[in-house]
Amino acid sequence: VLFSSMGAPTSLGAALATLAVCGWAFVGFDASASVAEETTGAGANVPRAILAATVVVGIAVVLVAVAVILATGDLQAVISGSEMDPVTATVVASLGDWSRMPFLAVVAITFFACCISMQAYLGRVIFSLARDGVLPFSRKLASVSEGRKVPLVAMTTMTLIASACLLLGFNEGAVGTMISFGTAGLYITFLLVVAAALYARLSGKWRPEGSLRLGALGTPVNVAALVWLLFETINIAWPRVELAPPNAPVWQVWAAIWVFAVVAALAVIYIGAWRRKNLGAE
């Protein structure tokens, strides 16, 4: 079964599409990097944690995928698209109807873990930007609690904003758009960091100083990472009617692209105004 196409397309385009979808699952390693400033020996420990997390997540993704494929009773229904939720259907068919709610509970716990990871990640992003003075109310957002030594104000602000946005989840028509937008946002974050690192490498303005170094392979790996992230970002943000609700308007199909365009435009305007203000003060 694992080595049969089961009637599905076997072209290069199909292989790339499969690779692109699989790429969505290989995330989570960023949680290791988001707490680098709070980690002892971060130069050595954070790279190891990122590599270890990627390997563990990769093994888990492959294991689950193989298990679900082998346990699925009607693969043709999955390939044709008539079975829209093959994982839940396979679990229930294999273990019995009693397993439906426990399985959904596991899924809910997984989503909750993702929310905690994103809370730590985005809260520290806001903190770092506020520490550089590029956000409104930067002084308050850059504060660190005395007892826990974490940026509670930044994390609380991010949580409130994200919770307000999650209210869109009550609209079934917005769920697919939210998933695409959220995943694309994650990859765009990676893309910006990798692009900045490559620019710094090629311009000679920055050299990696951590204990993990690739030597001559550093630039090729950086280029490969940039190409991969460009591919995944375009793939995820690409307007697809299939991910939108039936008869969705054009603006909703293109939501990920126009929202990021608006955010990028506002960011450029704000940064430009901030730089003019600071340069004028100097």
Phi and psi in degrees as a GROMACS rama.xvg file:
@    title "Ramachandran Plot"
@    xaxis  label "Phi"
@    yaxis  label "Psi"
@TYPE xy
-67.9582  -20.0282  LEU-2
-115.041  20.4798  PHE-3
-118.187  140.446  SER-4
-78.2873  -15.2461  SER-5
53.9916  31.9865  MET-6
87.0062  -2.29893  GLY-7
-78.1143  158.627  ALA-8
-59.5491  144.892  PRO-9
-122.729  22.8374  THR-10
-78.2908  172.17  SER-11
-61.3209  -38.6655  LEU-12
-61.4735  -39.7616  GLY-13
-65.9207  -39.3008  ALA-14
-64.2864  -42.3783  ALA-15
-65.1386  -39.0429  LEU-16
-63.0786  -42.2238  ALA-17
-62.8501  -44.6064  THR-18
-61.1897  -40.5907  LEU-19
-63.8515  -42.4769  ALA-20
-67.0981  -41.057  VAL-21
-61.5434  -34.0582  CYS-22
-61.539  -25.7221  GLY-23
-63.7203  -28.0207  TRP-24
-82.1204  -19.9621  ALA-25
-88.9659  67.3085  PHE-26
-131.542  171.916  VAL-27
116.417  -26.0947  GLY-28
-63.9821  -24.4595  PHE-29
-63.4947  -23.0714  ASP-30
-62.243  -29.6758  ALA-31
-69.1536  -35.9464  SER-32
-78.3542  -28.273  ALA-33
-67.6391  -19.7397  SER-34
-109.695  25.3424  VAL-35
-59.7839  -39.6468  ALA-36
-67.4247  -19.7728  GLU-37
-101.281  9.8366  GLU-38
-107.539  131.516  THR-39
-71.3456  131.7  THR-40
62.1956  44.7302  GLY-41
-59.2467  -34.9836  ALA-42
-57.9299  -30.6194  GLY-43
-101.541  -39.3154  ALA-44
-79.2789  -36.4023  ASN-45
-65.9739  -46.9911  VAL-46
-58.42  -39.4591  PRO-47
-64.0444  -41.03  ARG-48
-64.7835  -39.8187  ALA-49
-63.5334  -46.3921  ILE-50
-63.9511  -43.4723  LEU-51
-63.8115  -42.8084  ALA-52
-63.7853  -40.2847  ALA-53
-63.6078  -42.8818  THR-54
-64.8294  -45.691  VAL-55
-64.5322  -45.2118  VAL-56
-62.121  -42.5891  VAL-57
-60.5931  -45.9902  GLY-58
-62.0976  -42.6431  ILE-59
-63.9065  -42.2794  ALA-60
-63.308  -46.3229  VAL-61
-64.4314  -42.9806  VAL-62
-61.2204  -47.1129  LEU-63
-64.7295  -42.0969  VAL-64
-61.6778  -46.7528  ALA-65
-63.5934  -42.6612  VAL-66
-61.9384  -43.7925  ALA-67
-67.0269  -41.1322  VAL-68
-61.4543  -46.225  ILE-69
-69.4659  -27.687  LEU-70
-90.5532  -12.807  ALA-71
-70.0065  128.759  THR-72
-78.6081  -36.6732  GLY-73
-124.545  85.5274  ASP-74
-68.1844  -30.0929  LEU-75
-62.793  -34.9944  GLN-76
-66.4845  -35.4045  ALA-77
-69.694  -45.246  VAL-78
-64.3958  -39.8441  ILE-79
-74.5321  -17.8762  SER-80
92.5874  -0.0774873  GLY-81
-71.2093  -26.5575  SER-82
-100.917  102.931  GLU-83
-81.7133  -21.1424  MET-84
-128.678  72.8416  ASP-85
-66.3983  -28.101  PRO-86
-67.3007  -52.825  VAL-87
-61.2669  -42.1603  THR-88
-61.6403  -40.1476  ALA-89
-68.7364  -42.2781  THR-90
-61.5413  -47.36  VAL-91
-66.1956  -41.7513  VAL-92
-66.0106  -33.1981  ALA-93
-81.8998  -38.7062  SER-94
-105.998  -16.1602  LEU-95
109.275  162.951  GLY-96
-64.7729  -23.5695  ASP-97
-62.7322  -22.8438  TRP-98
-81.361  -7.71046  SER-99
-60.2801  -52.2703  ARG-100
-68.7697  -44.355  MET-101
-58.6749  -37.6949  PRO-102
-65.3718  -43.2608  PHE-103
-64.101  -31.6406  LEU-104
-65.6885  -40.4672  ALA-105
-62.0269  -42.7018  VAL-106
-61.777  -42.4048  VAL-107
-63.8937  -40.8039  ALA-108
-63.6159  -38.3348  ILE-109
-63.0547  -44.3924  THR-110
-63.3746  -37.5471  PHE-111
-64.0343  -40.5785  PHE-112
-62.6718  -38.9878  ALA-113
-63.6345  -39.4253  CYS-114
-63.2458  -41.5464  CYS-115
-63.629  -41.6743  ILE-116
-61.3094  -46.2804  SER-117
-66.8789  -33.6022  MET-118
-62.2753  -45.9188  GLN-119
-65.296  -41.0583  ALA-120
-66.5011  -55.3725  TYR-121
-71.241  -33.9771  LEU-122
-60.9377  -39.0281  GLY-123
-76.78  -27.5451  ARG-124
-64.6797  -46.3927  VAL-125
-61.2309  -41.6584  ILE-126
-60.7588  -44.7282  PHE-127
-66.3414  -39.2344  SER-128
-67.8439  -40.454  LEU-129
-66.1147  -34.8723  ALA-130
-63.9274  -30.1357  ARG-131
-83.4114  -2.48051  ASP-132
75.9336  24.6593  GLY-133
-104.68  8.98479  VAL-134
-120.844  153.244  LEU-135
-60.739  144.759  PRO-136
57.5935  36.7025  PHE-137
-58.9022  -37.8677  SER-138
-60.2037  -42.5964  ARG-139
-73.3615  -43.2648  LYS-140
-66.1854  -25.2172  LEU-141
-89.3466  4.37293  ALA-142
-75.9035  152.132  SER-143
-122.3  134.26  VAL-144
-65.0632  142.919  SER-145
-68.3688  -41.6113  GLU-146
-76.2977  -51.8016  GLY-147
-92.9106  -13.743  ARG-148
60.5343  38.8375  LYS-149
-129.281  155.692  VAL-150
-77.1964  75.5175  PRO-151
-63.9586  -38.1182  LEU-152
-64.3946  -46.0563  VAL-153
-63.1844  -42.6489  ALA-154
-68.3373  -38.3919  MET-155
-66.6233  -42.0881  THR-156
-60.9518  -46.7367  THR-157
-62.3018  -40.3831  MET-158
-63.763  -42.2276  THR-159
-65.6638  -42.7811  LEU-160
-64.9363  -45.6241  ILE-161
-64.702  -38.3151  ALA-162
-64.0776  -38.3146  SER-163
-64.0852  -40.268  ALA-164
-67.7298  -31.7868  CYS-165
-67.6041  -16.3639  LEU-166
-59.7986  -22.9835  LEU-167
-63.6298  -21.0823  LEU-168
-64.3564  -19.0523  GLY-169
-70.2241  -15.6755  PHE-170
-94.4135  110.928  ASN-171
-58.092  -31.8055  GLU-172
-69.3923  -15.8818  GLY-173
-98.03  -8.95408  ALA-174
-63.0952  -49.5483  VAL-175
-60.39  -40.2687  GLY-176
-65.0343  -40.4231  THR-177
-64.4661  -40.1756  MET-178
-63.7508  -46.3669  ILE-179
-62.5902  -43.8155  SER-180
-64.4023  -45.1298  PHE-181
-64.4413  -43.16  GLY-182
-67.4333  -41.9389  THR-183
-63.2615  -38.4152  ALA-184
-61.1272  -38.8602  GLY-185
-64.0292  -45.8349  LEU-186
-69.8498  -33.6459  TYR-187
-64.6818  -36.8513  ILE-188
-60.1353  -47.1882  THR-189
-61.1492  -42.0799  PHE-190
-60.9793  -43.6371  LEU-191
-63.1017  -41.5085  LEU-192
-66.0262  -46.0507  VAL-193
-66.0061  -39.1085  VAL-194
-64.5911  -42.1962  ALA-195
-64.139  -39.7173  ALA-196
-64.3545  -41.1101  ALA-197
-66.9595  -41.738  LEU-198
-60.263  -42.6811  TYR-199
-65.2192  -38.5891  ALA-200
-63.7629  -49.3816  ARG-201
-71.1933  -29.5737  LEU-202
-87.9082  -9.16547  SER-203
75.1931  14.882  GLY-204
-86.5398  -13.9167  LYS-205
-150.789  139.313  TRP-206
-124.949  134.439  ARG-207
-59.424  136.261  PRO-208
-119.808  5.92889  GLU-209
-72.7919  169.47  GLY-210
-74.2317  -22.2125  SER-211
-91.8339  111.997  LEU-212
-130.561  145.379  ARG-213
-102.428  -3.63261  LEU-214
63.1069  -128.269  GLY-215
-66.6936  -20.1221  ALA-216
-81.1922  -9.86532  LEU-217
-56.7884  -50.4623  GLY-218
-66.9731  -46.8345  THR-219
-58.6948  -39.8786  PRO-220
-65.4448  -40.3419  VAL-221
-61.7203  -43.0075  ASN-222
-63.6346  -45.3761  VAL-223
-60.9831  -40.5806  ALA-224
-64.4288  -39.5958  ALA-225
-64.6095  -43.8666  LEU-226
-62.3894  -45.1268  VAL-227
-61.8243  -45.046  TRP-228
-68.6236  -35.9204  LEU-229
-61.4582  -44.9473  LEU-230
-60.4911  -47.7972  PHE-231
-68.8178  -39.4937  GLU-232
-63.1411  -45.7419  THR-233
-64.3018  -41.8365  ILE-234
-61.9022  -43.8428  ASN-235
-72.4571  -41.4763  ILE-236
-81.4372  -8.76305  ALA-237
-58.8507  129.835  TRP-238
-66.28  118.39  PRO-239
-124.717  127.201  ARG-240
-64.1813  -31.301  VAL-241
-62.7243  -31.4128  GLU-242
-86.0466  -12.4037  LEU-243
-91.6099  158.418  ALA-244
-65.7902  161.138  PRO-245
-56.2264  137.012  PRO-246
58.7677  30.6103  ASN-247
-67.895  145.294  ALA-248
-67.7541  163.052  PRO-249
-60.6225  -38.6078  VAL-250
-62.9746  -30.7136  TRP-251
-76.3543  -35.9088  GLN-252
-63.4773  -36.735  VAL-253
-95.169  15.4799  TRP-254
-56.1203  -46.8051  ALA-255
-59.3537  -40.3149  ALA-256
-71.0684  -49.1052  ILE-257
-71.9204  -31.6604  TRP-258
-66.0309  -44.8961  VAL-259
-65.8059  -33.7276  PHE-260
-64.461  -42.717  ALA-261
-64.8074  -45.0391  VAL-262
-61.2352  -44.6189  VAL-263
-62.795  -41.7588  ALA-264
-63.6868  -44.4499  ALA-265
-63.9047  -38.8794  LEU-266
-63.672  -43.7004  ALA-267
-63.2883  -43.6247  VAL-268
-62.2693  -44.8187  ILE-269
-66.7339  -45.2402  TYR-270
-62.9661  -39.8767  ILE-271
-61.2167  -44.1022  GLY-272
-65.8835  -38.6278  ALA-273
-65.0137  -41.4645  TRP-274
-66.8918  -41.2814  ARG-275
-62.6656  -39.464  ARG-276
-63.7931  -45.7843  LYS-277
-72.2978  -38.5796  ASN-278
-66.071  -36.3018  LEU-279
-66.982  -36.3766  GLY-280
-66.9269  -32.8433  ALA-281
